[in-house]
């Protein structure tokens, strides 16, 4: 049996890729949560992306016969709620928040979504001005949540099975005591 593999790319990183392209962000201007990162005191837009929750909305396992035995196909559909924070010391966060929305549903975004089996919901939650949470200096900060679904697949090859009941039954944990 092969080791399970991680999804091609996790949903938050796909959202980051979409926003980076749409907003023209340079390296170091977008981050995922729990990274040691501080917003520089320079002008410009900075983005933080985090998972709020993830919920399984579909799970399917099925087997297909192969020449060497059986192959197990596993498919999981996840619904993620992802938070996007736009931050800036100038007016970039306030001015570009609508461009971020447009970018999530752009043609380039749809192509990226198809490539990674992801779908961004068409109607995100409204941006909220949470600038007042920052006590030192005036940081313009806007936050929104988006729903993202992702299909994750895995294939286990050569899964053992018994097609002939005359073969010996493998020992179980109870037999080993």
Protein Blocks (a to p, Z undefined) as FASTA:
>chain_A
ZZddddfbafklmmmmmmmmmnopaehiaccehiacdddfbecdddddddfbdcdfbdcd
dddddfklpadddddddddddddddddfblmlmmmmmmmmmmmmmmklmmmmmmnopacd
fbdcddddfklmpmghjadddddddddddddddddehiacdfbfkbccdddfklmZZ
